[in-house]
Amino acid sequence: MADYWVVESKDGTGWSVRRAGSERASSVHDTQAQAIRAAHPLIRNSGGGELVVHDRHGAIRQKDTISKTDPYPPPG
């Protein structure tokens, strides 16, 4: 399981998706919404985890728990 954060880029020009404990961004996007959409598959592919979204001031705006992809989904 891996937790990812969506935070404003250090230079203030966009939004970064960062894995918890990592200094480097996994990806950088123009808008916060794009960064949130990009974080979902990263979390699913790493076995699930928590998505923590920060606002421009660094306060936590939202948290989502994302489960891993079901390898055997039911038919139908």
PyMOL Python script that loads the backbone (N, CA, C, O; Angstrom):
from pymol import cmd

cmd.read_pdbstr("""\
ATOM      1  N   MET A   1       0.835  -1.176   0.000  1.00  0.00           N
ATOM      2  CA  MET A   1       0.000   0.000   0.000  1.00  0.00           C
ATOM      3  C   MET A   1       0.884   1.245   0.000  1.00  0.00           C
ATOM      4  O   MET A   1       1.944   1.281   0.625  1.00  0.00           O
ATOM      5  N   ALA A   2       0.422   2.248  -0.710  1.00  0.00           N
ATOM      6  CA  ALA A   2       1.188   3.495  -0.799  1.00  0.00           C
ATOM      7  C   ALA A   2       0.243   4.678  -0.654  1.00  0.00           C
ATOM      8  O   ALA A   2      -0.851   4.696  -1.219  1.00  0.00           O
ATOM      9  N   ASP A   3       0.682   5.652   0.103  1.00  0.00           N
ATOM     10  CA  ASP A   3      -0.074   6.889   0.252  1.00  0.00           C
ATOM     11  C   ASP A   3       0.525   7.945  -0.664  1.00  0.00           C
ATOM     12  O   ASP A   3       1.744   8.042  -0.808  1.00  0.00           O
ATOM     13  N   TYR A   4      -0.341   8.729  -1.275  1.00  0.00           N
ATOM     14  CA  TYR A   4       0.097   9.805  -2.168  1.00  0.00           C
ATOM     15  C   TYR A   4      -0.531  11.109  -1.733  1.00  0.00           C
ATOM     16  O   TYR A   4      -1.659  11.136  -1.242  1.00  0.00           O
ATOM     17  N   TRP A   5       0.207  12.189  -1.916  1.00  0.00           N
ATOM     18  CA  TRP A   5      -0.259  13.523  -1.593  1.00  0.00           C
ATOM     19  C   TRP A   5      -0.350  14.350  -2.853  1.00  0.00           C
ATOM     20  O   TRP A   5       0.497  14.234  -3.739  1.00  0.00           O
ATOM     21  N   VAL A   6      -1.372  15.185  -2.943  1.00  0.00           N
ATOM     22  CA  VAL A   6      -1.480  16.189  -3.997  1.00  0.00           C
ATOM     23  C   VAL A   6      -1.222  17.529  -3.319  1.00  0.00           C
ATOM     24  O   VAL A   6      -1.994  17.966  -2.466  1.00  0.00           O
ATOM     25  N   VAL A   7      -0.127  18.173  -3.708  1.00  0.00           N
ATOM     26  CA  VAL A   7       0.288  19.438  -3.093  1.00  0.00           C
ATOM     27  C   VAL A   7       0.665  20.435  -4.184  1.00  0.00           C
ATOM     28  O   VAL A   7       0.989  20.055  -5.309  1.00  0.00           O
ATOM     29  N   GLU A   8       0.616  21.706  -3.833  1.00  0.00           N
ATOM     30  CA  GLU A   8       1.056  22.722  -4.780  1.00  0.00           C
ATOM     31  C   GLU A   8       2.556  22.578  -4.991  1.00  0.00           C
ATOM     32  O   GLU A   8       3.297  22.329  -4.040  1.00  0.00           O
ATOM     33  N   SER A   9       3.009  22.734  -6.230  1.00  0.00           N
ATOM     34  CA  SER A   9       4.432  22.623  -6.546  1.00  0.00           C
ATOM     35  C   SER A   9       5.223  23.652  -5.746  1.00  0.00           C
ATOM     36  O   SER A   9       4.710  24.714  -5.395  1.00  0.00           O
ATOM     37  N   LYS A  10       6.468  23.322  -5.469  1.00  0.00           N
ATOM     38  CA  LYS A  10       7.311  24.218  -4.673  1.00  0.00           C
ATOM     39  C   LYS A  10       7.470  25.586  -5.314  1.00  0.00           C
ATOM     40  O   LYS A  10       7.583  26.590  -4.611  1.00  0.00           O
ATOM     41  N   ASP A  11       7.479  25.637  -6.660  1.00  0.00           N
ATOM     42  CA  ASP A  11       7.623  26.923  -7.338  1.00  0.00           C
ATOM     43  C   ASP A  11       6.286  27.616  -7.576  1.00  0.00           C
ATOM     44  O   ASP A  11       6.247  28.723  -8.115  1.00  0.00           O
ATOM     45  N   GLY A  12       5.176  26.963  -7.173  1.00  0.00           N
ATOM     46  CA  GLY A  12       3.853  27.573  -7.281  1.00  0.00           C
ATOM     47  C   GLY A  12       3.263  27.600  -8.663  1.00  0.00           C
ATOM     48  O   GLY A  12       2.301  28.330  -8.904  1.00  0.00           O
ATOM     49  N   THR A  13       3.812  26.820  -9.590  1.00  0.00           N
ATOM     50  CA  THR A  13       3.325  26.854 -10.971  1.00  0.00           C
ATOM     51  C   THR A  13       2.363  25.733 -11.316  1.00  0.00           C
ATOM     52  O   THR A  13       1.858  25.693 -12.438  1.00  0.00           O
ATOM     53  N   GLY A  14       2.095  24.831 -10.402  1.00  0.00           N
ATOM     54  CA  GLY A  14       1.195  23.720 -10.692  1.00  0.00           C
ATOM     55  C   GLY A  14       0.971  22.880  -9.449  1.00  0.00           C
ATOM     56  O   GLY A  14       1.188  23.333  -8.325  1.00  0.00           O
ATOM     57  N   TRP A  15       0.532  21.652  -9.670  1.00  0.00           N
ATOM     58  CA  TRP A  15       0.216  20.726  -8.580  1.00  0.00           C
ATOM     59  C   TRP A  15       1.000  19.440  -8.766  1.00  0.00           C
ATOM     60  O   TRP A  15       1.062  18.893  -9.867  1.00  0.00           O
ATOM     61  N   SER A  16       1.595  18.965  -7.692  1.00  0.00           N
ATOM     62  CA  SER A  16       2.438  17.768  -7.724  1.00  0.00           C
ATOM     63  C   SER A  16       1.723  16.599  -7.079  1.00  0.00           C
ATOM     64  O   SER A  16       0.967  16.768  -6.122  1.00  0.00           O
ATOM     65  N   VAL A  17       1.968  15.412  -7.610  1.00  0.00           N
ATOM     66  CA  VAL A  17       1.552  14.160  -6.993  1.00  0.00           C
ATOM     67  C   VAL A  17       2.813  13.544  -6.412  1.00  0.00           C
ATOM     68  O   VAL A  17       3.756  13.249  -7.146  1.00  0.00           O
ATOM     69  N   ARG A  18       2.838  13.347  -5.095  1.00  0.00           N
ATOM     70  CA  ARG A  18       4.029  12.821  -4.425  1.00  0.00           C
ATOM     71  C   ARG A  18       3.672  11.604  -3.593  1.00  0.00           C
ATOM     72  O   ARG A  18       2.656  11.580  -2.898  1.00  0.00           O
ATOM     73  N   ARG A  19       4.517  10.604  -3.676  1.00  0.00           N
ATOM     74  CA  ARG A  19       4.364   9.440  -2.800  1.00  0.00           C
ATOM     75  C   ARG A  19       4.852   9.841  -1.415  1.00  0.00           C
ATOM     76  O   ARG A  19       5.842  10.562  -1.292  1.00  0.00           O
ATOM     77  N   ALA A  20       4.176   9.387  -0.385  1.00  0.00           N
ATOM     78  CA  ALA A  20       4.546   9.732   0.987  1.00  0.00           C
ATOM     79  C   ALA A  20       6.001   9.356   1.244  1.00  0.00           C
ATOM     80  O   ALA A  20       6.423   8.236   0.959  1.00  0.00           O
ATOM     81  N   GLY A  21       6.763  10.305   1.784  1.00  0.00           N
ATOM     82  CA  GLY A  21       8.158  10.071   2.093  1.00  0.00           C
ATOM     83  C   GLY A  21       9.116  10.371   0.957  1.00  0.00           C
ATOM     84  O   GLY A  21      10.330  10.254   1.126  1.00  0.00           O
ATOM     85  N   SER A  22       8.595  10.754  -0.193  1.00  0.00           N
ATOM     86  CA  SER A  22       9.439  11.024  -1.359  1.00  0.00           C
ATOM     87  C   SER A  22       9.645  12.525  -1.532  1.00  0.00           C
ATOM     88  O   SER A  22       8.722  13.314  -1.329  1.00  0.00           O
ATOM     89  N   GLU A  23      10.841  12.906  -1.901  1.00  0.00           N
ATOM     90  CA  GLU A  23      11.141  14.314  -2.165  1.00  0.00           C
ATOM     91  C   GLU A  23      10.723  14.715  -3.578  1.00  0.00           C
ATOM     92  O   GLU A  23      10.281  15.842  -3.804  1.00  0.00           O
ATOM     93  N   ARG A  24      10.865  13.788  -4.527  1.00  0.00           N
ATOM     94  CA  ARG A  24      10.540  14.080  -5.921  1.00  0.00           C
ATOM     95  C   ARG A  24       9.074  13.808  -6.198  1.00  0.00           C
ATOM     96  O   ARG A  24       8.471  12.909  -5.612  1.00  0.00           O
ATOM     97  N   ALA A  25       8.515  14.592  -7.095  1.00  0.00           N
ATOM     98  CA  ALA A  25       7.128  14.413  -7.502  1.00  0.00           C
ATOM     99  C   ALA A  25       7.016  13.255  -8.487  1.00  0.00           C
ATOM    100  O   ALA A  25       7.881  13.079  -9.344  1.00  0.00           O
ATOM    101  N   SER A  26       5.958  12.471  -8.364  1.00  0.00           N
ATOM    102  CA  SER A  26       5.680  11.417  -9.334  1.00  0.00           C
ATOM    103  C   SER A  26       5.197  12.017 -10.644  1.00  0.00           C
ATOM    104  O   SER A  26       5.495  11.502 -11.722  1.00  0.00           O
ATOM    105  N   SER A  27       4.441  13.119 -10.541  1.00  0.00           N
ATOM    106  CA  SER A  27       3.986  13.846 -11.720  1.00  0.00           C
ATOM    107  C   SER A  27       3.604  15.266 -11.312  1.00  0.00           C
ATOM    108  O   SER A  27       3.324  15.536 -10.144  1.00  0.00           O
ATOM    109  N   VAL A  28       3.596  16.172 -12.297  1.00  0.00           N
ATOM    110  CA  VAL A  28       3.243  17.573 -12.065  1.00  0.00           C
ATOM    111  C   VAL A  28       2.172  17.958 -13.079  1.00  0.00           C
ATOM    112  O   VAL A  28       2.257  17.594 -14.252  1.00  0.00           O
ATOM    113  N   HIS A  29       1.155  18.704 -12.616  1.00  0.00           N
ATOM    114  CA  HIS A  29       0.007  19.040 -13.462  1.00  0.00           C
ATOM    115  C   HIS A  29      -0.355  20.512 -13.307  1.00  0.00           C
ATOM    116  O   HIS A  29       0.007  21.153 -12.320  1.00  0.00           O
ATOM    117  N   ASP A  30      -1.075  21.037 -14.297  1.00  0.00           N
ATOM    118  CA  ASP A  30      -1.473  22.442 -14.281  1.00  0.00           C
ATOM    119  C   ASP A  30      -2.541  22.721 -13.228  1.00  0.00           C
ATOM    120  O   ASP A  30      -2.524  23.777 -12.596  1.00  0.00           O
ATOM    121  N   THR A  31      -3.476  21.777 -13.033  1.00  0.00           N
ATOM    122  CA  THR A  31      -4.565  21.999 -12.094  1.00  0.00           C
ATOM    123  C   THR A  31      -4.581  20.909 -11.021  1.00  0.00           C
ATOM    124  O   THR A  31      -4.032  19.822 -11.198  1.00  0.00           O
ATOM    125  N   GLN A  32      -5.225  21.236  -9.912  1.00  0.00           N
ATOM    126  CA  GLN A  32      -5.356  20.271  -8.826  1.00  0.00           C
ATOM    127  C   GLN A  32      -6.217  19.083  -9.269  1.00  0.00           C
ATOM    128  O   GLN A  32      -5.922  17.943  -8.908  1.00  0.00           O
ATOM    129  N   ALA A  33      -7.262  19.333 -10.035  1.00  0.00           N
ATOM    130  CA  ALA A  33      -8.136  18.260 -10.512  1.00  0.00           C
ATOM    131  C   ALA A  33      -7.370  17.259 -11.377  1.00  0.00           C
ATOM    132  O   ALA A  33      -7.581  16.052 -11.255  1.00  0.00           O
ATOM    133  N   GLN A  34      -6.490  17.741 -12.241  1.00  0.00           N
ATOM    134  CA  GLN A  34      -5.680  16.850 -13.068  1.00  0.00           C
ATOM    135  C   GLN A  34      -4.754  16.008 -12.202  1.00  0.00           C
ATOM    136  O   GLN A  34      -4.553  14.824 -12.472  1.00  0.00           O
ATOM    137  N   ALA A  35      -4.197  16.607 -11.175  1.00  0.00           N
ATOM    138  CA  ALA A  35      -3.297  15.877 -10.277  1.00  0.00           C
ATOM    139  C   ALA A  35      -4.051  14.788  -9.517  1.00  0.00           C
ATOM    140  O   ALA A  35      -3.531  13.687  -9.333  1.00  0.00           O
ATOM    141  N   ILE A  36      -5.261  15.085  -9.082  1.00  0.00           N
ATOM    142  CA  ILE A  36      -6.072  14.089  -8.364  1.00  0.00           C
ATOM    143  C   ILE A  36      -6.390  12.918  -9.286  1.00  0.00           C
ATOM    144  O   ILE A  36      -6.288  11.761  -8.879  1.00  0.00           O
ATOM    145  N   ARG A  37      -6.777  13.213 -10.532  1.00  0.00           N
ATOM    146  CA  ARG A  37      -7.073  12.136 -11.488  1.00  0.00           C
ATOM    147  C   ARG A  37      -5.835  11.289 -11.768  1.00  0.00           C
ATOM    148  O   ARG A  37      -5.947  10.074 -11.933  1.00  0.00           O
ATOM    149  N   ALA A  38      -4.669  11.904 -11.824  1.00  0.00           N
ATOM    150  CA  ALA A  38      -3.426  11.171 -12.092  1.00  0.00           C
ATOM    151  C   ALA A  38      -3.011  10.310 -10.896  1.00  0.00           C
ATOM    152  O   ALA A  38      -2.366   9.278 -11.079  1.00  0.00           O
ATOM    153  N   ALA A  39      -3.367  10.712  -9.696  1.00  0.00           N
ATOM    154  CA  ALA A  39      -2.971   9.978  -8.489  1.00  0.00           C
ATOM    155  C   ALA A  39      -3.748   8.676  -8.324  1.00  0.00           C
ATOM    156  O   ALA A  39      -3.203   7.703  -7.802  1.00  0.00           O
ATOM    157  N   HIS A  40      -4.993   8.633  -8.752  1.00  0.00           N
ATOM    158  CA  HIS A  40      -5.826   7.447  -8.558  1.00  0.00           C
ATOM    159  C   HIS A  40      -5.203   6.168  -9.125  1.00  0.00           C
ATOM    160  O   HIS A  40      -5.094   5.189  -8.387  1.00  0.00           O
ATOM    161  N   PRO A  41      -4.786   6.126 -10.404  1.00  0.00           N
ATOM    162  CA  PRO A  41      -4.188   4.878 -10.901  1.00  0.00           C
ATOM    163  C   PRO A  41      -2.862   4.534 -10.219  1.00  0.00           C
ATOM    164  O   PRO A  41      -2.535   3.356 -10.076  1.00  0.00           O
ATOM    165  N   LEU A  42      -2.099   5.536  -9.800  1.00  0.00           N
ATOM    166  CA  LEU A  42      -0.848   5.255  -9.088  1.00  0.00           C
ATOM    167  C   LEU A  42      -1.133   4.510  -7.785  1.00  0.00           C
ATOM    168  O   LEU A  42      -0.432   3.561  -7.435  1.00  0.00           O
ATOM    169  N   ILE A  43      -2.158   4.947  -7.084  1.00  0.00           N
ATOM    170  CA  ILE A  43      -2.510   4.307  -5.811  1.00  0.00           C
ATOM    171  C   ILE A  43      -3.070   2.909  -6.051  1.00  0.00           C
ATOM    172  O   ILE A  43      -2.699   1.963  -5.356  1.00  0.00           O
ATOM    173  N   ARG A  44      -3.958   2.776  -7.027  1.00  0.00           N
ATOM    174  CA  ARG A  44      -4.539   1.454  -7.324  1.00  0.00           C
ATOM    175  C   ARG A  44      -3.455   0.449  -7.716  1.00  0.00           C
ATOM    176  O   ARG A  44      -3.463  -0.691  -7.252  1.00  0.00           O
ATOM    177  N   ASN A  45      -2.526   0.875  -8.569  1.00  0.00           N
ATOM    178  CA  ASN A  45      -1.480  -0.023  -9.060  1.00  0.00           C
ATOM    179  C   ASN A  45      -0.471  -0.395  -7.978  1.00  0.00           C
ATOM    180  O   ASN A  45       0.223  -1.404  -8.101  1.00  0.00           O
ATOM    181  N   SER A  46      -0.383   0.405  -6.925  1.00  0.00           N
ATOM    182  CA  SER A  46       0.547   0.084  -5.838  1.00  0.00           C
ATOM    183  C   SER A  46      -0.128  -0.722  -4.737  1.00  0.00           C
ATOM    184  O   SER A  46       0.457  -0.918  -3.672  1.00  0.00           O
ATOM    185  N   GLY A  47      -1.340  -1.189  -4.974  1.00  0.00           N
ATOM    186  CA  GLY A  47      -2.024  -2.037  -4.004  1.00  0.00           C
ATOM    187  C   GLY A  47      -2.992  -1.306  -3.103  1.00  0.00           C
ATOM    188  O   GLY A  47      -3.425  -1.858  -2.091  1.00  0.00           O
ATOM    189  N   GLY A  48      -3.342  -0.080  -3.442  1.00  0.00           N
ATOM    190  CA  GLY A  48      -4.276   0.696  -2.651  1.00  0.00           C
ATOM    191  C   GLY A  48      -3.547   1.609  -1.682  1.00  0.00           C
ATOM    192  O   GLY A  48      -2.341   1.484  -1.471  1.00  0.00           O
ATOM    193  N   GLY A  49      -4.300   2.529  -1.096  1.00  0.00           N
ATOM    194  CA  GLY A  49      -3.709   3.452  -0.135  1.00  0.00           C
ATOM    195  C   GLY A  49      -4.569   4.675   0.058  1.00  0.00           C
ATOM    196  O   GLY A  49      -5.750   4.687  -0.290  1.00  0.00           O
ATOM    197  N   GLU A  50      -3.970   5.695   0.610  1.00  0.00           N
ATOM    198  CA  GLU A  50      -4.669   6.923   0.956  1.00  0.00           C
ATOM    199  C   GLU A  50      -4.242   8.043   0.008  1.00  0.00           C
ATOM    200  O   GLU A  50      -3.059   8.189  -0.298  1.00  0.00           O
ATOM    201  N   LEU A  51      -5.211   8.830  -0.453  1.00  0.00           N
ATOM    202  CA  LEU A  51      -4.946  10.036  -1.229  1.00  0.00           C
ATOM    203  C   LEU A  51      -5.231  11.218  -0.325  1.00  0.00           C
ATOM    204  O   LEU A  51      -6.348  11.369   0.169  1.00  0.00           O
ATOM    205  N   VAL A  52      -4.232  12.058  -0.103  1.00  0.00           N
ATOM    206  CA  VAL A  52      -4.366  13.242   0.748  1.00  0.00           C
ATOM    207  C   VAL A  52      -4.194  14.470  -0.135  1.00  0.00           C
ATOM    208  O   VAL A  52      -3.146  14.651  -0.755  1.00  0.00           O
ATOM    209  N   VAL A  53      -5.225  15.317  -0.194  1.00  0.00           N
ATOM    210  CA  VAL A  53      -5.209  16.505  -1.040  1.00  0.00           C
ATOM    211  C   VAL A  53      -5.066  17.732  -0.146  1.00  0.00           C
ATOM    212  O   VAL A  53      -5.851  17.937   0.780  1.00  0.00           O
ATOM    213  N   HIS A  54      -4.049  18.543  -0.438  1.00  0.00           N
ATOM    214  CA  HIS A  54      -3.805  19.773   0.317  1.00  0.00           C
ATOM    215  C   HIS A  54      -4.294  20.978  -0.479  1.00  0.00           C
ATOM    216  O   HIS A  54      -4.344  20.939  -1.708  1.00  0.00           O
ATOM    217  N   ASP A  55      -4.656  22.056   0.234  1.00  0.00           N
ATOM    218  CA  ASP A  55      -5.004  23.293  -0.461  1.00  0.00           C
ATOM    219  C   ASP A  55      -3.747  24.137  -0.667  1.00  0.00           C
ATOM    220  O   ASP A  55      -2.650  23.694  -0.327  1.00  0.00           O
ATOM    221  N   ARG A  56      -3.884  25.319  -1.209  1.00  0.00           N
ATOM    222  CA  ARG A  56      -2.736  26.184  -1.508  1.00  0.00           C
ATOM    223  C   ARG A  56      -1.955  26.601  -0.265  1.00  0.00           C
ATOM    224  O   ARG A  56      -0.780  26.959  -0.357  1.00  0.00           O
ATOM    225  N   HIS A  57      -2.606  26.555   0.895  1.00  0.00           N
ATOM    226  CA  HIS A  57      -1.962  26.972   2.137  1.00  0.00           C
ATOM    227  C   HIS A  57      -1.344  25.805   2.893  1.00  0.00           C
ATOM    228  O   HIS A  57      -0.773  25.998   3.966  1.00  0.00           O
ATOM    229  N   GLY A  58      -1.450  24.601   2.352  1.00  0.00           N
ATOM    230  CA  GLY A  58      -0.857  23.427   2.971  1.00  0.00           C
ATOM    231  C   GLY A  58      -1.773  22.651   3.895  1.00  0.00           C
ATOM    232  O   GLY A  58      -1.385  21.600   4.404  1.00  0.00           O
ATOM    233  N   ALA A  59      -2.979  23.146   4.122  1.00  0.00           N
ATOM    234  CA  ALA A  59      -3.930  22.435   4.980  1.00  0.00           C
ATOM    235  C   ALA A  59      -4.554  21.275   4.211  1.00  0.00           C
ATOM    236  O   ALA A  59      -4.752  21.363   2.999  1.00  0.00           O
ATOM    237  N   ILE A  60      -4.860  20.199   4.910  1.00  0.00           N
ATOM    238  CA  ILE A  60      -5.498  19.049   4.269  1.00  0.00           C
ATOM    239  C   ILE A  60      -6.925  19.420   3.905  1.00  0.00           C
ATOM    240  O   ILE A  60      -7.713  19.840   4.753  1.00  0.00           O
ATOM    241  N   ARG A  61      -7.238  19.258   2.634  1.00  0.00           N
ATOM    242  CA  ARG A  61      -8.561  19.597   2.120  1.00  0.00           C
ATOM    243  C   ARG A  61      -9.470  18.378   2.056  1.00  0.00           C
ATOM    244  O   ARG A  61     -10.669  18.469   2.317  1.00  0.00           O
ATOM    245  N   GLN A  62      -8.884  17.230   1.704  1.00  0.00           N
ATOM    246  CA  GLN A  62      -9.688  16.014   1.581  1.00  0.00           C
ATOM    247  C   GLN A  62      -8.789  14.799   1.683  1.00  0.00           C
ATOM    248  O   GLN A  62      -7.598  14.859   1.376  1.00  0.00           O
ATOM    249  N   LYS A  63      -9.382  13.683   2.124  1.00  0.00           N
ATOM    250  CA  LYS A  63      -8.689  12.399   2.177  1.00  0.00           C
ATOM    251  C   LYS A  63      -9.595  11.351   1.566  1.00  0.00           C
ATOM    252  O   LYS A  63     -10.802  11.338   1.810  1.00  0.00           O
ATOM    253  N   ASP A  64      -9.009  10.474   0.771  1.00  0.00           N
ATOM    254  CA  ASP A  64      -9.756   9.369   0.164  1.00  0.00           C
ATOM    255  C   ASP A  64      -8.950   8.094   0.309  1.00  0.00           C
ATOM    256  O   ASP A  64      -7.739   8.084   0.088  1.00  0.00           O
ATOM    257  N   THR A  65      -9.628   7.021   0.681  1.00  0.00           N
ATOM    258  CA  THR A  65      -9.000   5.706   0.691  1.00  0.00           C
ATOM    259  C   THR A  65      -9.357   5.033  -0.618  1.00  0.00           C
ATOM    260  O   THR A  65     -10.529   4.944  -0.981  1.00  0.00           O
ATOM    261  N   ILE A  66      -8.340   4.560  -1.327  1.00  0.00           N
ATOM    262  CA  ILE A  66      -8.536   3.946  -2.634  1.00  0.00           C
ATOM    263  C   ILE A  66      -8.062   2.510  -2.539  1.00  0.00           C
ATOM    264  O   ILE A  66      -6.928   2.240  -2.141  1.00  0.00           O
ATOM    265  N   SER A  67      -8.942   1.592  -2.909  1.00  0.00           N
ATOM    266  CA  SER A  67      -8.594   0.175  -2.815  1.00  0.00           C
ATOM    267  C   SER A  67      -7.866  -0.280  -4.080  1.00  0.00           C
ATOM    268  O   SER A  67      -7.920   0.373  -5.123  1.00  0.00           O
ATOM    269  N   LYS A  68      -7.194  -1.404  -3.956  1.00  0.00           N
ATOM    270  CA  LYS A  68      -6.492  -1.946  -5.118  1.00  0.00           C
ATOM    271  C   LYS A  68      -7.517  -2.460  -6.121  1.00  0.00           C
ATOM    272  O   LYS A  68      -8.677  -2.687  -5.774  1.00  0.00           O
ATOM    273  N   THR A  69      -7.088  -2.641  -7.356  1.00  0.00           N
ATOM    274  CA  THR A  69      -7.951  -3.155  -8.405  1.00  0.00           C
ATOM    275  C   THR A  69      -8.241  -4.626  -8.146  1.00  0.00           C
ATOM    276  O   THR A  69      -7.334  -5.401  -7.844  1.00  0.00           O
ATOM    277  N   ASP A  70      -9.502  -5.005  -8.265  1.00  0.00           N
ATOM    278  CA  ASP A  70      -9.906  -6.389  -8.061  1.00  0.00           C
ATOM    279  C   ASP A  70      -9.472  -7.219  -9.277  1.00  0.00           C
ATOM    280  O   ASP A  70      -9.941  -6.965 -10.386  1.00  0.00           O
ATOM    281  N   PRO A  71      -8.579  -8.213  -9.089  1.00  0.00           N
ATOM    282  CA  PRO A  71      -8.109  -8.988 -10.240  1.00  0.00           C
ATOM    283  C   PRO A  71      -9.174  -9.939 -10.807  1.00  0.00           C
ATOM    284  O   PRO A  71      -9.063 -10.387 -11.949  1.00  0.00           O
ATOM    285  N   TYR A  72     -10.194 -10.240 -10.015  1.00  0.00           N
ATOM    286  CA  TYR A  72     -11.264 -11.139 -10.461  1.00  0.00           C
ATOM    287  C   TYR A  72     -12.638 -10.510 -10.212  1.00  0.00           C
ATOM    288  O   TYR A  72     -13.382 -10.973  -9.348  1.00  0.00           O
ATOM    289  N   PRO A  73     -12.978  -9.457 -10.966  1.00  0.00           N
ATOM    290  CA  PRO A  73     -14.279  -8.831 -10.731  1.00  0.00           C
ATOM    291  C   PRO A  73     -15.417  -9.773 -11.167  1.00  0.00           C
ATOM    292  O   PRO A  73     -15.240 -10.578 -12.082  1.00  0.00           O
ATOM    293  N   PRO A  74     -16.570  -9.673 -10.517  1.00  0.00           N
ATOM    294  CA  PRO A  74     -17.692 -10.529 -10.901  1.00  0.00           C
ATOM    295  C   PRO A  74     -18.195 -10.189 -12.299  1.00  0.00           C
ATOM    296  O   PRO A  74     -18.153  -9.026 -12.702  1.00  0.00           O
ATOM    297  N   PRO A  75     -18.666 -11.175 -13.038  1.00  0.00           N
ATOM    298  CA  PRO A  75     -19.188 -10.903 -14.380  1.00  0.00           C
ATOM    299  C   PRO A  75     -20.493 -10.110 -14.303  1.00  0.00           C
ATOM    300  O   PRO A  75     -21.238 -10.189 -13.326  1.00  0.00           O
ATOM    301  N   GLY A  76     -20.738  -9.356 -15.346  1.00  0.00           N
ATOM    302  CA  GLY A  76     -22.039  -8.717 -15.437  1.00  0.00           C
ATOM    303  C   GLY A  76     -21.993  -7.293 -15.349  1.00  0.00           C
ATOM    304  O   GLY A  76     -23.033  -6.637 -15.413  1.00  0.00           O
TER     305      GLY A  76
END
""", "prot")
cmd.dss("prot")
cmd.show_as("cartoon", "prot")
cmd.util.cbc("prot")
cmd.orient("prot")
